[in-house]
Amino acid sequence: MCWCNLACCYKALPLYTAVILFVEFILVIVRIAIFFSPSSQLVTNSQAVAGFILDWISSLAATLLGILVAVTILLILLAILAALCSSRNKVHSNNETSTSSTLKDLWRNKPLQRLIQLNCNCPCYIARPKARFIARLVFLLVCFIFRIIAIALYASAGSNTNGSSLAVVCAISLACLAIIFLIDLYHYCVWWHYRPQCDTRCSLLSKKHKRYIPYHLIGVNRTMRLGDKPCPDGFQCRNRRLEHILIFHSEDFKPQERYSQVQQKNPGETLYIGFHRTNAEAAVSIAHSDFAISTNPQTTMLGQGVYFARSMAETEGKANSAGAYVCAEIQMGRVKDVSPGSNINALRGTRDWWATYDTVYYNHPNDSRDEFCVKSPDQILRWVMVVDAECDKKVQNYGLNTEFDDTKCGCI
């Protein structure tokens, strides 16, 4: 996905869409001219009328853009008229300044842009880019189907009409829908298949790596508006999707019960969620390969293996480095429970327990500080990760953290 590293292209997506819609608007004008031409005889043809209605419905976005262009032209004409009627240069200058400011505000208004493009920017889509893409895909698919039906109706309108010409122009307009789909696809890739700035490798990601999550979706960086609030269920939430846990529960000190409690309620359950804190470079290495086993006796209190905390909030004091978080789904296997009263020092720096157990779980007196160690990276089934702002300037460069800033409530 190295082709996604073009901030200027991403920021210009609304402009690209506006240009395509303007081209489509011109094609709409051409189709209207052909349809209402006195020599076309299409107005009296029922098939052509049905096709024109479907064609117009599928071109609503281009029609809205045309209305905006008409409003802009009207404002310019009114400003010119006001300037001609004014006899004082000062007033003339004020009119020009006011009109220029009005036009800039009009074209830079994000909600208006999304209204014209029929591109809802509801806050619920911030953490759900796939849902946003699917909604846009359905909309474009409906437009495409309507336009294909319209082309068929135009073509069957009769040889004594200009239906074939109308069908050709309508077919050309399908290219506009295809380009808008590619723009939406690029938007989706930037969000869902996000790559932080520190990951400059063009090699394939590990099959276990499911997704990088931009840091602005986590915790206090969230908008806290409709659909983008923390999960109300708190640590009682049963949603085990890694993206959901990392995005909607990053501030929960324990988004899950202790593993022993999970076993009591669901005997035989061996899957558990773990949080790992590391630096950005190591996170990128993990994303492209896998976790590495810790062997340093100074840092392996539970023995050699890969270490995880029970909660994201408590990885801060345990980790030896900072810059990135990993949320992983882990196959716990055979678990050895230990507590402060156990002889934990006998485990430090060793792998003696590997022969009998797959995981050592430490029940801390403060249950939010539980941690565990797995003996093999093979037990780590999948993960998602987030890189801190200090190591990832891409969010700001692309404007991902401001894209929804002026969305006050729900859809536009």
C-alpha positions in Angstrom: 0.0 0.0 0.0 3.0 2.3 -0.5 0.9 4.2 -3.1 -1.3 5.5 -0.2 1.5 7.8 1.0 0.4 10.9 -0.9 -1.0 13.5 1.4 -1.7 16.0 -1.3 -3.8 13.5 -3.3 -5.8 12.6 -0.2 -6.5 16.2 0.7 -7.6 17.0 -2.8 -10.2 14.2 -2.9 -13.1 16.6 -2.5 -11.7 18.7 -5.4 -11.3 15.6 -7.6 -14.9 14.6 -6.8 -16.2 18.1 -7.6 -14.4 18.1 -11.0 -15.9 14.7 -11.9 -19.3 15.9 -10.8 -18.9 19.0 -12.9 -18.1 16.9 -15.9 -21.1 14.8 -15.2 -23.2 17.9 -14.8 -22.2 19.0 -18.3 -23.2 15.6 -19.6 -26.5 16.0 -17.8 -27.1 19.4 -19.6 -26.3 17.6 -22.9 -28.8 14.9 -22.1 -31.5 17.4 -21.2 -30.9 19.3 -24.4 -31.2 16.1 -26.5 -34.3 14.9 -24.6 -36.2 18.2 -24.9 -35.1 18.9 -28.4 -38.2 19.5 -30.6 -36.8 17.1 -33.3 -36.0 14.3 -30.8 -39.6 13.2 -30.2 -38.5 11.7 -26.9 -40.9 13.7 -24.7 -43.9 11.7 -26.0 -42.1 8.4 -25.8 -43.0 6.5 -22.6 -39.9 4.4 -22.6 -37.7 7.5 -23.1 -39.5 9.3 -20.3 -39.0 6.4 -17.9 -35.4 6.3 -18.8 -34.9 10.0 -18.3 -36.5 9.9 -14.8 -34.1 7.1 -13.8 -31.2 8.9 -15.4 -32.0 12.1 -13.5 -32.3 10.2 -10.2 -28.9 8.7 -10.7 -27.5 12.1 -11.4 -28.6 13.9 -8.3 -25.1 14.7 -7.1 -24.3 16.4 -10.4 -27.6 18.2 -10.3 -26.8 19.6 -6.8 -23.4 20.7 -8.0 -25.1 22.5 -10.9 -27.3 24.3 -8.4 -24.2 25.4 -6.4 -22.6 26.7 -9.6 -25.8 28.6 -10.5 -25.9 30.1 -7.0 -22.3 31.2 -7.3 -22.9 32.8 -10.6 -25.9 34.6 -9.2 -23.8 35.9 -6.3 -21.2 37.2 -8.7 -23.8 38.9 -10.9 -25.4 40.5 -7.9 -22.0 41.8 -6.7 -21.3 43.3 -10.2 -24.7 44.9 -10.2 -24.1 46.3 -6.7 -20.8 47.7 -7.8 -22.2 49.3 -10.9 -25.0 51.0 -8.8 -22.5 52.2 -6.2 -21.0 55.6 -6.6 -18.3 55.4 -4.0 -15.1 53.4 -4.4 -15.1 52.5 -0.7 -18.4 50.8 -0.9 -17.3 49.1 -4.1 -14.2 47.8 -2.4 -16.4 46.5 0.6 -18.8 44.8 -1.8 -15.9 43.0 -3.6 -14.4 41.9 -0.3 -17.7 40.8 1.1 -18.6 38.8 -2.1 -15.1 37.2 -2.3 -15.4 36.2 1.3 -18.9 34.8 0.8 -17.8 32.7 -2.2 -14.8 31.3 -0.4 -16.9 30.3 2.6 -19.5 28.8 0.2 -16.9 26.6 -1.6 -14.9 25.7 1.5 -17.9 24.6 3.6 -17.4 20.9 4.3 -21.0 20.0 5.1 -22.1 21.7 1.8 -19.4 19.8 -0.1 -20.7 16.5 1.4 -24.3 17.4 0.7 -23.5 18.1 -3.0 -21.5 14.9 -3.3 -24.2 12.9 -1.4 -21.3 11.8 0.8 -22.5 11.5 4.4 -19.8 12.3 7.0 -21.6 11.0 10.1 -19.2 10.7 13.1 -20.2 7.0 13.3 -18.1 6.4 10.2 -14.9 7.7 11.8 -14.2 4.3 13.5 -16.1 2.4 10.8 -14.5 3.2 7.4 -15.6 -0.1 6.0 -19.2 0.7 6.8 -18.8 4.1 5.1 -17.3 2.5 2.0 -20.1 -0.1 1.8 -22.7 2.7 2.1 -21.1 4.6 -0.7 -20.7 1.5 -2.8 -24.4 0.7 -2.5 -25.3 4.3 -3.5 -23.0 4.2 -6.6 -24.3 0.7 -7.5 -27.9 1.9 -7.4 -26.9 4.9 -9.6 -25.1 2.5 -12.0 -28.1 0.2 -12.3 -30.5 3.0 -12.8 -28.3 4.4 -15.5 -27.9 1.0 -17.3 -31.7 0.7 -17.3 -31.9 4.2 -18.7 -29.5 3.4 -21.5 -31.5 0.4 -22.4 -34.8 2.4 -22.4 -33.2 5.2 -24.5 -31.8 2.7 -27.0 -35.2 1.0 -27.4 -37.1 4.3 -27.8 -37.4 3.9 -31.6 -35.4 4.7 -34.7 -37.5 7.8 -35.3 -36.1 9.5 -32.1 -32.7 10.6 -30.8 -32.8 7.8 -28.3 -29.5 6.2 -29.5 -27.7 9.6 -29.2 -29.0 9.9 -25.6 -28.0 6.4 -24.8 -24.4 7.1 -26.0 -24.1 10.2 -23.9 -25.5 8.4 -20.9 -23.1 5.5 -21.4 -20.2 8.0 -21.5 -21.4 9.3 -18.1 -20.8 5.8 -16.6 -17.1 6.7 -16.6 -17.8 9.4 -14.1 -19.3 6.9 -11.7 -16.3 4.6 -12.2 -13.9 7.4 -11.3 -15.9 8.4 -8.2 -15.8 4.7 -7.1 -12.0 4.7 -7.4 -11.9 7.9 -5.3 -14.0 6.2 -2.6 -11.8 3.1 -2.8 -8.7 5.2 -2.2 -10.4 6.9 0.7 -11.3 3.5 2.2 -7.7 2.2 1.7 -6.2 5.2 3.5 -8.5 4.6 6.5 -9.0 0.9 6.7 -5.6 -0.2 5.4 -3.8 2.6 7.2 0.0 2.7 7.2 1.7 5.0 9.8 4.5 7.2 8.6 7.1 5.1 10.3 6.2 2.0 8.2 8.0 2.7 5.0 8.5 -1.0 4.0 6.9 -2.1 0.8 7.1 -5.7 1.8 4.0 -7.7 2.6 2.5 -7.5 6.1 2.2 -10.6 8.2 -1.0 -12.6 7.8 -1.6 -12.2 11.5 -1.5 -8.4 11.2 -5.1 -7.2 10.6 -4.8 -3.4 10.8 -3.0 -0.3 11.9 -5.4 2.0 13.6 -4.7 5.8 13.4 -3.9 7.1 16.9 -6.6 9.8 16.7 -9.3 7.1 16.9 -8.1 6.1 20.3 -9.4 7.3 23.7 -9.3 11.1 24.3 -8.6 11.8 20.7 -12.1 10.7 19.7 -14.9 13.2 18.8 -17.3 11.8 21.5 -20.2 12.5 19.2 -22.9 10.3 17.6 -21.6 6.8 17.0 -18.1 7.8 18.0 -18.4 7.5 21.8 -16.8 4.9 24.1 -18.7 1.7 24.4 -21.4 2.1 27.2 -20.9 -1.5 28.3 -17.4 -0.8 29.6 -15.5 -3.9 30.8 -18.7 -5.9 30.6 -18.7 -5.6 26.8 -18.7 -9.0 25.1 -17.6 -7.7 21.7 -14.2 -9.4 21.2 -13.3 -7.8 17.9 -9.8 -6.4 18.2 -10.6 -3.1 16.5 -13.6 -2.6 18.8 -11.5 -3.3 21.9 -8.7 -1.0 21.0 -10.9 1.9 19.7 -13.8 1.8 22.1 -12.1 0.5 25.2 -8.7 2.1 25.2 -9.5 3.9 28.5 -11.0 0.8 30.2 -8.5 -0.5 32.8 -9.9 -4.0 32.3 -12.0 -4.6 29.2 -12.2 -8.3 30.1 -12.2 -10.5 33.1 -9.2 -12.3 34.5 -8.4 -15.5 32.6 -9.2 -17.7 35.6 -12.7 -16.1 35.7 -13.2 -16.7 32.0 -12.3 -20.3 32.5 -14.8 -20.6 35.4 -17.6 -19.2 33.3 -16.6 -20.9 30.0 -14.6 -24.1 30.7 -12.5 -25.0 27.7 -12.2 -21.4 26.5 -8.6 -20.8 25.5 -8.8 -17.4 23.6 -7.8 -14.3 25.5 -7.0 -10.6 24.6 -3.6 -9.2 25.5 -2.0 -5.8 25.2 1.7 -5.2 24.3 3.6 -2.0 24.5 6.7 -1.4 22.4 8.5 1.2 20.3 7.4 2.2 16.8 10.3 0.5 15.0 9.6 -2.8 16.8 5.9 -2.5 16.0 6.6 -2.2 12.3 8.9 -5.2 12.5 6.2 -7.2 14.2 3.6 -6.1 11.6 5.9 -7.5 8.8 7.0 -10.7 10.6 5.9 -11.8 14.1 6.7 -11.3 17.8 10.1 -12.2 19.2 10.6 -14.0 22.5 12.1 -12.1 25.4 15.1 -13.8 26.9 16.7 -11.0 29.1 16.7 -12.2 32.7 16.3 -8.6 33.9 12.9 -8.2 32.1 11.5 -11.8 32.1 9.9 -12.1 35.5 7.6 -14.9 34.4 10.3 -16.6 32.3 11.2 -16.4 28.6 8.4 -15.7 26.1 6.2 -13.0 24.8 4.7 -10.7 27.4 1.2 -9.1 27.4 -0.8 -7.1 29.9 -4.4 -7.6 30.7 -5.3 -3.9 29.8 -3.9 -1.3 27.5 -3.8 1.3 30.3 -1.5 -0.8 32.4 1.1 -1.5 29.7 2.7 1.9 30.4 4.5 0.9 33.7 5.4 -2.6 32.5 7.0 -1.9 29.1 10.6 -1.0 28.6 9.9 1.1 25.5 7.1 3.3 24.1 5.7 4.4 20.8 3.1 1.8 19.9 0.4 -0.4 21.3 -0.6 -3.9 20.1 -3.9 -5.6 20.8 -3.7 -9.3 20.1 -5.9 -12.4 20.3 -4.0 -15.2 21.9 -4.4 -19.0 22.2 -3.6 -19.4 25.9 -3.4 -23.3 25.9 -2.3 -24.8 29.2 -2.1 -22.0 31.7 0.0 -21.8 34.9 -1.6 -19.3 37.4 0.8 -17.6 39.7 0.3 -15.0 42.5 2.5 -12.8 44.8 2.6 -15.7 47.2 4.1 -18.1 44.6 7.8 -18.6 44.1 7.9 -16.3 41.0 11.6 -15.7 41.2 12.1 -19.4 40.2 10.6 -18.5 36.8 12.7 -15.5 36.0 14.7 -15.9 32.9 14.0 -19.6 32.5 11.9 -21.7 30.2 11.5 -24.7 32.6 7.7 -24.3 32.5 7.6 -24.7 28.7 7.5 -28.5 29.0 4.2 -28.5 31.0 2.5 -25.2 30.2 2.0 -22.8 27.3 1.3 -19.7 29.3 2.1 -18.2 32.7 -0.5 -15.8 34.1 0.4 -13.5 37.0 -2.6 -12.5 39.2 -1.4 -9.1 40.6 -2.9 -7.8 43.9 -4.3 -5.0 41.8 -6.2 -6.9 39.1 -5.7 -4.1 36.5 -2.0 -4.9 36.5 -2.3 -8.6 35.6 0.2 -9.8 33.0 1.0 -13.0 31.3 3.7 -14.6 29.2 3.2 -17.1 26.3 6.0 -19.4 25.3 5.6 -19.2 21.5 4.6 -16.5 18.9 2.5 -19.3 17.3 0.0 -18.7 20.1 -0.6 -15.2 18.9 -3.3 -15.6 16.3 -3.9 -12.0 15.1 -3.4 -8.4 16.1 -4.1 -4.8 15.5 -1.8 -1.9 16.5 -1.6 1.8 16.9 1.5 4.0 16.6 1.7 7.1 18.9 1.4 10.6 17.5 5.1 11.3 18.1 6.1 8.6 15.7 3.3 9.1 13.1 2.8 12.5 11.5 0.7 11.0 8.7 -2.6 11.6 10.5 -1.9 15.4 10.6 -0.4 15.5 7.1 -3.4 13.8 5.6 -5.9 15.8 7.8 -7.5 12.6 9.1 -7.9 14.2 12.5 -9.8 17.2 11.1 -11.8 15.5 8.3 -14.9 15.3 10.6 -14.3 18.5 12.6 -17.4 20.5 11.4 -19.8 17.5 11.4 -22.0 18.7 14.4 -24.6 15.9 14.5 -25.2 13.0 12.3 -25.6 13.0 8.6 -25.6 16.2 6.6 
